[in-house]
Amino acid sequence: MTNPKAPARTTPRAPRQARGRERREQLLDAAATLIAESGLAAVSMHAAAERAGASIGSVYHFFRDKDQMLDALAERHDAELQPAFDRVLQRSDAEWAALSPADIIEQLIGWAIRYFVRHPDALATLDLHDQTMHAEFKAVIDRVMRAKLGEELGAQAATTLDAVVLGTLLFTREQDPRSRDVVVAALPDMMASYLIALEAKRKRAKG
């Protein structure tokens, strides 16, 4: 039976644990900033410590080496992205086919583009962590486009949209925020217009 006069053992630990989580997040934020500014090669344990205003010992307290730190950063992004990706996977082909082109682009691609633009490090760290990610996302785009447009036009649309998305993400890395925001804002309407044109082409072919 617990002695009521004894101090709760968890009480003094909680602040330390909270501070530890906060420090770990600060170190991951620092690594993310370094990647966004100069790429993966810019990340090191010392560079992350300096950017976060932490001691090198603090970095090694949380991460064994650079690879483990990058894995942790990728896992953080994965945890944020997975719920939205699960919603994409759970929608049936019939449900996708019933959506308008604008809704398809938003629910399939729009949210992902906005996330990766807000987090320039995400694409590099996730690809490093799991090289199947792009292939899986491309497969989903392919499935949805075939459901909406049929086999031939669907395959064509999937290849085009995948190239546009990747090209946009690479382009936005090199742009100032104002130019980047203009491109990202215009992209959904452009892609939706492309799908509308393919839908019209399919209807004409059917006679």
PAZAPA-4460 file (N, C-alpha, C; in steps of 0.05 Angstrom, whole numbers, plus 32768, in hexadecimal, padded with zeros to 4 digits):
% residues 207
    n_x    n_y    n_z   ca_x   ca_y   ca_z    c_x    c_y    c_z   seq   type   mol
   8011   7FE8   8000   8000   8000   8000   8012   8019   8000     1      M     A
   800B   802D   7FF0   801B   8045   7FEE   8019   8056   8007     2      T     A
   8030   805F   8011   8031   8071   8027   8027   808D   801F     3      N     A
   8011   8097   802A   8005   80B0   8021   8018   80C8   8025     4      P     A
   802B   80C5   8037   803E   80DB   803C   8055   80DB   8028     5      K     A
   8059   80C5   801B   806F   80C4   8008   8068   80D4   7FEF     6      A     A
   807B   80E3   7FE4   8076   80F3   7FCC   8071   80E1   7FB4     7      P     A
   8060   80E9   7FA3   805A   80D9   7F8B   8074   80D7   7F7A     8      A     A
   807B   80BF   7F72   8094   80BB   7F63   8093   80C8   7F48     9      R     A
   807B   80CA   7F3C   807A   80D4   7F21   807B   80F3   7F20    10      T     A
   8075   8100   7F36   8073   811D   7F36   808C   812B   7F2E    11      T     A
   80A4   8125   7F3A   80BC   8133   7F31   80C5   812B   7F16    12      P     A
   80BD   8114   7F0C   80C6   810B   7EF2   80B7   8119   7EDB    13      R     A
   809E   8120   7EE0   808E   812B   7ECA   809A   8143   7EBD    14      A     A
   80A3   8157   7ECD   80AF   816F   7EC0   80C8   8168   7EB0    15      P     A
   80D8   8155   7EBB   80F0   814D   7EAD   80E9   8140   7E92    16      R     A
   80D5   812F   7E93   80CD   8121   7E7A   80C2   8135   7E66    17      Q     A
   80B3   8148   7E70   80A8   815D   7E5E   80BE   816D   7E51    18      A     A
   80D2   8175   7E62   80E9   8184   7E58   80F9   8173   7E44    19      R     A
   80FB   8159   7E4A   8109   8148   7E38   80FC   8146   7E1D    20      G     A
   80E1   8143   7E1D   80D3   8142   7E03   80D5   815C   7DF4    21      R     A
   80D4   8172   7E03   80D7   818C   7DF6   80F2   818F   7DE9    22      E     A
   8107   8187   7DF8   8122   818A   7DEE   8126   8178   7DD5    23      R     A
   811B   8160   7DD6   811D   814E   7DBF   8110   815A   7DA6    24      R     A
   80F8   8166   7DAA   80EA   8172   7D94   80FA   818A   7D89    25      E     A
   8107   8199   7D9B   8117   81B0   7D92   812F   81A6   7D81    26      Q     A
   813B   8190   7D88   8151   8185   7D79   8147   817B   7D5D    27      L     A
   8130   816F   7D5D   8125   8166   7D43   811D   817E   7D32    28      L     A
   8113   8193   7D3E   810D   81AC   7D2F   8126   81B8   7D24    29      D     A
   813C   81B7   7D33   8155   81C1   7D2A   815F   81B1   7D12    30      A     A
   815D   8197   7D13   8166   8186   7CFD   8154   818C   7CE4    31      A     A
   813A   818F   7CE8   8128   8195   7CD2   8130   81B0   7CC4    32      A     A
   8137   81C4   7CD4   813E   81DE   7CC9   8158   81DB   7CB9    33      T     A
   816B   81CC   7CC3   8184   81C8   7CB5   8180   81BB   7C9A    34      L     A
   816E   81A7   7C99   8168   8199   7C80   815A   81AC   7C6D    35      I     A
   8147   81BC   7C77   8139   81CF   7C66   814B   81E4   7C5A    36      A     A
   815F   81EC   7C69   8172   8200   7C60   8187   81F6   7C4D    37      E     A
   8192   81DE   7C54   81AA   81D5   7C46   81AB   81B8   7C3E    38      S     A
   8195   81A9   7C43   8195   818D   7C3C   819E   817B   7C52    39      G     A
   819C   8161   7C4D   81A3   814D   7C61   81C0   814E   7C69    40      L     A
   81D1   8155   7C56   81EE   8156   7C5D   81F5   816A   7C72    41      A     A
   81E3   817E   7C76   81E8   8193   7C8A   81E3   8189   7CA7    42      A     A
   81D6   8172   7CAA   81CF   8169   7CC4   81E5   8159   7CD1    43      V     A
   81EC   8161   7CE9   81FF   8152   7CFA   81F6   8155   7D16    44      S     A
   8200   8145   7D28   81F9   8147   7D44   8201   8163   7D4F    45      M     A
   8219   816C   7D47   8223   8186   7D51   8213   819D   7D45    46      H     A
   820C   819B   7D2B   81FC   81B0   7D1F   81E0   81B2   7D2B    47      A     A
   81D4   819B   7D31   81BA   819C   7D3E   81BB   81A8   7D5A    48      A     A
   81D0   81A0   7D68   81D4   81AB   7D83   81D7   81CA   7D82    49      A     A
   81E8   81D3   7D70   81ED   81F0   7D6D   81D3   81FF   7D66    50      E     A
   81C4   81F4   7D52   81AC   8201   7D49   8197   8202   7D5F    51      R     A
   8195   81ED   7D6F   8181   81EB   7D85   818A   81F9   7D9E    52      A     A
   81A3   8202   7D9F   81AE   820E   7DB7   81B1   81FA   7DCE    53      G     A
   81B8   81E2   7DC6   81BB   81CC   7DDA   81D8   81C3   7DDA    54      A     A
   81DF   81B4   7DEF   81F9   81A8   7DF1   81FA   818F   7DE0    55      S     A
   8212   8188   7DD7   8215   8170   7DC7   820D   8157   7DD7    56      I     A
   8212   8158   7DF2   820A   8142   7E03   81EC   813E   7E03    57      G     A
   81DD   8154   7E02   81C0   8153   7E01   81B7   8144   7DE8    58      S     A
   81C4   814A   7DD1   81BC   813C   7DB8   81C1   811E   7DBB    59      V     A
   81D8   8117   7DC5   81DE   80FA   7DC8   81CD   80EC   7DDD    60      Y     A
   81C2   80FC   7DEF   81AF   80F1   7E02   8196   80E6   7DF5    61      H     A
   818E   80F3   7DDF   8175   80EB   7DD1   817A   80DA   7DB8    62      F     A
   8191   80DE   7DAC   8196   80D0   7D92   81B2   80C4   7D92    63      F     A
   81B3   80AC   7D89   81CC   809E   7D88   81DF   80AA   7D73    64      R     A
   81D3   80B2   7D5C   81E3   80BD   7D47   81D1   80CD   7D34    65      D     A
   81DC   80D7   7D1F   81CD   80E7   7D0B   81B6   80D6   7CFF    66      K     A
   81BC   80BD   7CF8   81A7   80AD   7CEB   818F   80A9   7CFD    67      D     A
   8194   80A5   7D17   817D   80A2   7D29   816D   80BC   7D2C    68      Q     A
   817B   80D2   7D2B   816D   80EC   7D2C   815C   80F0   7D13    69      M     A
   8166   80E9   7CFC   8157   80EC   7CE3   8140   80D8   7CE3    70      L     A
   8144   80C0   7CEE   812E   80AD   7CF0   8117   80B8   7D01    71      D     A
   811F   80C5   7D18   810B   80D0   7D2A   80FC   80E7   7D1C    72      A     A
   810A   80F6   7D0C   80FD   810C   7CFE   80E9   8101   7CE9    73      L     A
   80F1   80EC   7CDB   80DF   80DF   7CC8   80C7   80D3   7CD6    74      A     A
   80CB   80C7   7CED   80B5   80BB   7CFC   80A2   80D0   7D05    75      E     A
   80AC   80E7   7D0C   809A   80FD   7D14   8088   8106   7CFD    76      R     A
   8094   8108   7CE5   8084   810F   7CCE   8070   80F9   7CC7    77      H     A
   8079   80E0   7CC9   8068   80CA   7CC2   804F   80C9   7CD5    78      D     A
   8054   80CF   7CEE   803D   80CF   7D01   8029   80E5   7CFA    79      A     A
   8033   80FB   7CF0   8020   8111   7CE9   8012   810B   7CCE    80      E     A
   801F   80FE   7CBC   8014   80F9   7CA2   8001   80E0   7CA1    81      L     A
   8007   80CD   7CB2   7FF9   80B3   7CAF   7FDB   80B5   7CB1    82      Q     A
   7FCF   80C4   7CC4   7FB2   80C5   7CC5   7FA5   80CE   7CAB    83      P     A
   7FB1   80E3   7C9E   7FA6   80EC   7C85   7FAA   80D7   7C6F    84      A     A
   7FC1   80CA   7C6F   7FC6   80B5   7C5A   7FB3   809E   7C5E    85      F     A
   7FAD   8097   7C78   7F9A   8081   7C7D   7F7E   8088   7C72    86      D     A
   7F76   80A1   7C74   7F5C   80A9   7C6A   7F5B   80A6   7C4B    87      R     A
   7F72   80AC   7C3E   7F74   80A8   7C21   7F71   808A   7C1A    88      V     A
   7F7E   8079   7C29   7F7E   805D   7C23   7F62   8050   7C28    89      L     A
   7F54   805B   7C3C   7F3B   804F   7C44   7F24   8055   7C31    90      Q     A
   7F27   806A   7C21   7F12   8071   7C0E   7F11   805D   7BF7    91      R     A
   7EFA   8053   7BF0   7EF7   803F   7BDB   7EFA   804C   7BBF    92      S     A
   7EFF   803B   7BAB   7F01   8045   7B8F   7EE7   8053   7B87    93      D     A
   7ED0   8048   7B8F   7EB6   8054   7B88   7EB3   8070   7B94    94      A     A
   7EBD   8073   7BAD   7EBB   808D   7BBA   7ECD   80A1   7BAC    95      E     A
   7EE5   8099   7BA4   7EF7   80AB   7B96   7EEA   80B3   7B7B    96      W     A
   7EDF   80A0   7B6D   7ED4   80A5   7B53   7EBD   80B8   7B54    97      A     A
   7EAF   80B9   7B6B   7E98   80CB   7B6D   7E9F   80E7   7B74    98      A     A
   7EB8   80EC   7B7C   7EC0   8107   7B83   7EC6   8118   7B6B    99      L     A
   7EC3   8132   7B6F   7ECA   8145   7B59   7EE8   8146   7B56   100      S     A
   7EF3   814E   7B3F   7F10   8151   7B3C   7F1D   8162   7B52   101      P     A
   7F10   8178   7B59   7F1B   818A   7B6D   7F1D   817C   7B88   102      A     A
   7F08   816C   7B90   7F09   815E   7BA9   7F1D   8147   7BA9   103      D     A
   7F20   813A   7B92   7F34   8125   7B90   7F50   8131   7B95   104      I     A
   7F56   8146   7B87   7F71   8152   7B8A   7F76   815B   7BA7   105      I     A
   7F62   8167   7BB4   7F66   8170   7BCF   7F6A   8159   7BE2   106      E     A
   7F59   8145   7BE0   7F59   812F   7BF3   7F6F   811A   7BEE   107      Q     A
   7F79   8119   7BD5   7F8E   8107   7BCE   7FA9   8113   7BD0   108      L     A
   7FAC   812C   7BC7   7FC7   8138   7BC3   7FCA   8152   7BD2   109      I     A
   7FB5   8163   7BD3   7FB8   817E   7BDD   7FC4   8180   7BF9   110      G     A
   7FB9   8170   7C0B   7FC2   8170   7C27   7FE0   8168   7C29   111      W     A
   7FE8   8155   7C18   8004   814C   7C19   8017   8161   7C10   112      A     A
   8010   816F   7BFA   8021   8184   7BF0   8025   819A   7C05   113      I     A
   800F   81A2   7C11   8011   81B7   7C26   8022   81AF   7C3D   114      R     A
   8020   8195   7C45   8031   818C   7C5B   804F   818D   7C54   115      Y     A
   8055   8182   7C3C   8071   8181   7C34   807D   819D   7C2F   116      F     A
   806D   81AF   7C26   8076   81CB   7C23   807B   81D8   7C3E   117      V     A
   806A   81D3   7C51   806E   81DE   7C6C   8086   81D1   7C7A   118      R     A
   808C   81B8   7C73   80A2   81AA   7C80   80B6   81A1   7C6A   119      H     A
   80C8   81B3   7C62   80DA   81AC   7C4B   80EC   8195   7C51   120      P     A
   80F0   818E   7C6A   8101   8177   7C70   80F3   815C   7C6D   121      D     A
   80D9   815C   7C6C   80CA   8143   7C6E   80CF   8130   7C57   122      A     A
   80D0   813B   7C3E   80D4   812A   7C27   80EE   811B   7C29   123      L     A
   8103   8129   7C30   811E   811D   7C31   8120   8109   7C48   124      A     A
   8116   8110   7C5F   8119   80FD   7C76   8107   80E5   7C73   125      T     A
   80EF   80E9   7C69   80DD   80D2   7C66   80E7   80BF   7C50   126      L     A
   80F2   80C9   7C3B   80FD   80B9   7C26   8116   80A9   7C30   127      D     A
   8125   80B6   7C40   813D   80A9   7C4C   8134   8093   7C5F   128      L     A
   811F   8098   7C6E   8115   8086   7C82   8107   806E   7C75   129      H     A
   80F7   8073   7C61   80E7   805E   7C54   80E4   8064   7C36   130      D     A
   80F4   8056   7C26   80F5   805C   7C0A   80DD   8051   7BFA   131      Q     A
   80CB   8044   7C08   80B3   803A   7BFB   809C   804F   7BFC   132      T     A
   80A0   8065   7C0B   808B   8078   7C0F   8080   8084   7BF5   133      M     A
   8093   808C   7BE4   808A   8098   7BCB   807C   8084   7BB9   134      H     A
   8086   806C   7BB8   8079   8057   7BA8   805D   8051   7BB2   135      A     A
   8059   8051   7BCC   803F   804C   7BD8   802B   8063   7BD1   136      E     A
   8035   807B   7BD3   8023   8092   7BCD   801D   8093   7BAF   137      F     A
   8030   808D   7B9E   802C   808C   7B82   8017   8076   7B7B   138      K     A
   8018   8060   7B88   8005   804A   7B83   7FE9   8053   7B8A   139      A     A
   7FE6   8062   7B9F   7FCB   806C   7BA7   7FC1   8080   7B92   140      V     A
   7FD2   8092   7B89   7FCA   80A5   7B73   7FC1   8095   7B5B   141      I     A
   7FD0   8080   7B54   7FCA   8070   7B3C   7FAF   8063   7B3F   142      D     A
   7FAA   8057   7B57   7F90   804A   7B5C   7F79   805D   7B5A   143      R     A
   7F7C   8075   7B65   7F66   8089   7B65   7F61   8093   7B49   144      V     A
   7F76   8098   7B3A   7F73   80A3   7B1F   7F66   808E   7B0D   145      M     A
   7F6D   8075   7B10   7F60   8060   7B00   7F42   805D   7B07   146      R     A
   7F3C   8060   7B21   7F20   805F   7B29   7F10   8076   7B1D   147      A     A
   7F1D   808D   7B1A   7F0F   80A4   7B10   7F0E   80A6   7AF2   148      K     A
   7F24   809D   7AE5   7F27   80A2   7AC8   7F29   8089   7AB7   149      L     A
   7F29   8072   7AC3   7F2E   805A   7AB4   7F4B   8053   7AB2   150      G     A
   7F52   803C   7AA6   7F6D   8032   7AA7   7F81   8044   7A98   151      E     A
   7F7B   804A   7A7F   7F8F   8059   7A6F   7F93   8076   7A78   152      E     A
   7F7D   8085   7A79   7F7F   80A0   7A82   7F87   80A2   7A9F   153      L     A
   7F7E   808F   7AAF   7F86   808F   7ACC   7FA4   808C   7AD0   154      G     A
   7FAF   8079   7AC1   7FCC   8076   7AC2   7FDB   808F   7AB9   155      A     A
   7FD1   809B   7AA4   7FDE   80B4   7A9A   7FDC   80CA   7AAF   156      Q     A
   7FC5   80CD   7ABB   7FC1   80E2   7ACF   7FD2   80DD   7AE8   157      A     A
   7FD5   80C4   7AF0   7FE5   80BD   7B08   8002   80C5   7B04   158      A     A
   800D   80BE   7AEC   8029   80C4   7AE6   802D   80E2   7AE6   159      T     A
   801A   80F0   7ADA   801D   810D   7AD7   801B   811B   7AF3   160      T     A
   8007   8113   7B03   8004   8120   7B1D   801B   811A   7B2F   161      L     A
   8026   8102   7B2E   803D   80FB   7B3E   8055   810D   7B37   162      D     A
   8059   8110   7B1D   806F   8121   7B14   806B   813E   7B1C   163      A     A
   8052   8148   7B1A   804C   8164   7B21   8051   8168   7B3F   164      V     A
   8048   8156   7B4F   804B   8159   7B6C   8069   8159   7B74   165      V     A
   8078   8145   7B6A   8094   8144   7B71   80A3   815C   7B67   166      L     A
   809D   8164   7B4E   80AA   817C   7B43   80A4   8195   7B53   167      G     A
   808B   8197   7B5C   8083   81AE   7B6C   8092   81AF   7B87   168      T     A
   8094   8198   7B94   80A2   8197   7BAD   80BF   819E   7BAA   169      L     A
   80CC   8195   7B95   80E8   819C   7B90   80EA   81B9   7B89   170      L     A
   80D8   81C4   7B7A   80D8   81E0   7B73   80D5   81F2   7B8B   171      F     A
   80C3   81EB   7B9D   80BE   81FD   7BB4   80D5   81FE   7BC7   172      T     A
   80E6   81EA   7BC7   80FE   81EB   7BD9   8110   8202   7BD2   173      R     A
   8110   820B   7BB9   8123   821F   7BB1   8116   823B   7BAF   174      E     A
   80FD   823E   7BB7   80EF   8257   7BB3   80EC   8266   7BCD   175      Q     A
   80E8   8280   7BCB   80E2   8290   7BE2   80C4   828A   7BEA   176      D     A
   80BC   828E   7C03   80A2   8287   7C0C   808B   8292   7BFB   177      P     A
   808D   82AB   7BF1   8078   82B6   7BE2   8073   82A7   7BC7   178      R     A
   8089   82A2   7BB9   8087   8293   7BA0   807D   8277   7BA5   179      S     A
   8086   826B   7BBA   807E   8250   7BC1   8060   824F   7BC6   180      R     A
   8056   8262   7BD6   803A   8262   7BDD   8028   8266   7BC4   181      D     A
   8031   8276   7BB1   8022   827B   7B98   801F   8261   7B89   182      V     A
   8035   8252   7B87   8034   8238   7B78   8022   8224   7B86   183      V     A
   8025   8221   7BA0   8016   820E   7BAF   7FF8   8214   7BAE   184      V     A
   7FF1   822E   7BAF   7FD5   8236   7BAE   7FC9   8230   7B93   185      A     A
   7FD8   8233   7B7D   7FCE   822F   7B62   7FCC   8212   7B5A   186      A     A
   7FDD   8201   7B66   7FE0   81E6   7B5D   7FC6   81D5   7B5E   187      L     A
   7FB6   81D6   7B73   7F9E   81C5   7B73   7F8B   81CB   7B5C   188      P     A
   7F87   81E5   7B57   7F75   81EC   7B40   7F80   81E2   7B25   189      D     A
   7F9A   81E4   7B22   7FA7   81DB   7B0A   7FA3   81BD   7B06   190      M     A
   7FA7   81AE   7B1C   7FA5   8191   7B1A   7F88   8189   7B16   191      M     A
   7F75   8197   7B23   7F59   8191   7B20   7F50   8196   7B03   192      A     A
   7F5A   81AC   7AF7   7F54   81B2   7ADB   7F5E   819C   7AC9   193      S     A
   7F75   8192   7ACF   7F80   817C   7ABF   7F6E   8163   7AC0   194      Y     A
   7F64   815D   7AD8   7F52   8146   7ADB   7F38   814B   7ACC   195      L     A
   7F2E   8163   7ACD   7F15   816A   7ABF   7F18   8166   7AA1   196      I     A
   7F30   816E   7A97   7F35   816A   7A7A   7F36   814C   7A73   197      A     A
   7F42   813C   7A85   7F44   811F   7A7F   7F28   8112   7A81   198      L     A
   7F18   811C   7A94   7EFC   8111   7A96   7EED   8117   7A7C   199      E     A
   7EF0   812F   7A72   7EE2   8137   7A59   7EEC   8126   7A41   200      A     A
   7F06   8120   7A41   7F12   8110   7A2C   7F07   80F3   7A2E   201      K     A
   7F04   80E9   7A46   7EF9   80CE   7A49   7EDC   80CD   7A40   202      R     A
   7ECC   80E1   7A46   7EB0   80E2   7A3D   7EAE   80E3   7A1F   203      K     A
   7EBF   80F2   7A12   7EBF   80F4   79F5   7EC6   80D9   79E9   204      R     A
   7ED9   80CB   79F5   7EE2   80B1   79EA   7ECB   809D   79EC   205      A     A
   7EBB   809F   7A01   7EA5   808D   7A05   7E8E   8093   79F2   206      K     A
   7E8E   80AC   79E7   7E79   80B3   79D4   7E60   80BB   79E3   207      G     A
***
